[in-house]
Amino acid sequence: MIAARTEMDTGLAQVVEAPKTLLPRDTGGSPGDGAADRAARPHPVQRLLALAVAALLLVWPGFWNGYPLVFADTGTYLGQALQRYVGWDRPPFYSVFLLATHWRLTLWLPMLVQGLILAHLLGLTLRALGRPEPLALVLAALGLALLTGLPWVAAQLIPDLFTGMLVLCLWLLGFRMTVLSVPERLWLLLLTTITVVVHQSHLPLTLGLALLGGAVLLVWRGWRPALSGMVRMAVPPLLAAVALVAVNLAGHGRAALSPYGAVFVATRLIYDGPGLAMLRQACPEAGYRICPLLDRLSPWHNHFLWEPDGTLYGYLGGPKAWTPEANAIIAETLRTAPLGVALALLGNTAEQLRMIDTGDGLEPWVGTPGPEPVIAQFFAHELPRFQSSRQHRGLLLQDARTITPLYRTVDFLGLLALLALPLLRRRLGIGLPGLALGLFVLAAALGNAAITGGLSGPAHRYQARLAWLFAFTPAAVLASSEVARAAVASRRGAASGA
């Protein structure tokens, strides 16, 4: 069997030259080591043009809307850096990203920068898989723009775009770092750190994917490549953790990754049932401040957390005041009902896995909550444009819902293709990097669902922010297989001979 496999690999190598990478015998690499490959590299102008076209395609809903898309949290993300405060519920780093890109000039700039960063990362991913052609990037962007909900995420001024990007960044760090130039490697390290630090759910997701990547490398390549890959994948979450602790220490006087995160978890436990059952047994003897409120809690968890007349703000003094009690409720619930907590977590994870529809958060956000007051204060010249947008007029949500069935179908078919990749490996010549990317996407979908749906509460936008990877990943891997690249090389040879 080993001899037969060696013979097959030798035959494939004669068709497409295998790259020199960190992972020996890697059949999923990128051409570009020989003089002929260097001569065939596209002109920098072609690459820049493809990058610009791809970036515009990937944020088309912003142009359709007449203004960048917003969410209730956009106001907070804009306000933290502009008004110089650190919010209790989210880190300020995406706010800093917005400040660094809008320059207090226009909110079109952050949207366009998000499109450019995304397009560049897709280009790096395609090149790492063996498809460096500018046309490949444009076609990938066009497919994503027409068939997936990615553009609705990329055009929105919230950090959800960075969730899917995080998966690609970690995969590049762990499996394809050596196909990149030194400046590209430095940029990738910086970008990965940014993707981790902009949202609290990204740090545990990153650590889980890094462990998975190390395990895959250990099984397939041995301990040296596994250790090297693990170190590279561990640097961004380590830097992000340091940054989170530092900013929370400076802003809240607490050296913690998420000083008030217990509020979300305790609320989830209460509304899932185990926390409420514990409170009904322990109250009033336990002396919790929430005990007198058990029969008049807010009707649902978001009302509990965010509304001025909700339980948290209206009766418990706000998140900072309630955090010590929230920690105690979590500890007691885990002690008395561990099975109930585990079942609720599994149920929420399963519910979150199926919730991938585009449109969550695209309703009008008039006044507060929402970005309108911040736009009126700092971008007054854009306020009429914002108010005349389709989203503000209540039209955009129906636009997204109309096309959502197509996205859902494509995502489901892509998920089936992802599951089929291992079965197609030998027939199509799919290398370890391609298989690892597919595994990363599947693991990220599961981990993201457990972290967001399980600990905060299921919502369509949590899973929709990375569902586009279900379609992109198998398409990119299959288009970059040895068989596909051999066909491209054959066509190029025929065209050159003609």
Summary of the structure (lengths in Angstrom):
residues: 498
radius of gyration: 24.2
end to end distance: 40.3
largest distance: 88.6
contacts: 1712
relative contact order: 0.13
helix: 73%
strand: 0%
